[in-house]
Amino acid sequence: MIEKPYEGRAKVNFDGITLQIKIPSRKNWFIILFLAAWMGGWFMGESSAINELLSSDNIGVNSFMLFWLVGWTIGGLFAITILLWSLFGQETIQIERGVFSVSKGILDIGLIKKNYDLNNIKNLELNPEPTGMNSFFGQKKKIGDFWGITGGKLRFDYGMKTIKLGIGIGIDEAEARYLIDEIKNRGFYKKDE
């Protein structure tokens, strides 16, 4: 039996004026199931702490409980964000009228949107994966890289900064090369030619 070629996850849409690329987040089912189960324990801890805070008259206990509750709530909000991102997150690249826009959001609700002047974008290319010892050491990582929120397989230079996109661990190198070709073949980027 011959394997069917992988078609990728990105959805490319071109209407003659606007190129739009939507890349859904990668579904890591271990993280999704773990966080869903963890949220049950988190909710029990949160409600128990709130009940303890409301029923106690001891200032020392209340101060500690309030401090603990703030940290616990921040951790829970982080876990909820990662869970929602894992299930419904997507990155949208849109190019039109000389503007290269990148937005990341959940269920088409853009949480982060950045616009770049297409004329100032240079070196649109594949972002190489670190190999050997560089994959452990020597590569500066952000916490969002692990969760697939930051980083990416595509990159370009914008002034004196390198912008990475393509949803961290979300797309394969072959799909990233295909997306770069789509951008170049549609006439939106010609600096490397």
Secondary structure, DSSP 8 states (H G I E B T S, - for coil): --------S-EEEE-SS-EEEEEE----HHHHHHHHHHHHHHHHHHHHHHHHHHH---HHHHHHHHHHHHHHHHHHHHHHHHHHHHHHEEEEEEEETTEEEEEEEETTEEEEEEEEEGGGEEEEEE-----GGGGTSS----HHHHHTSS--SEEEEETTEEEEESTTTTS-HHHHHHHHHHHHHTTS--TT-
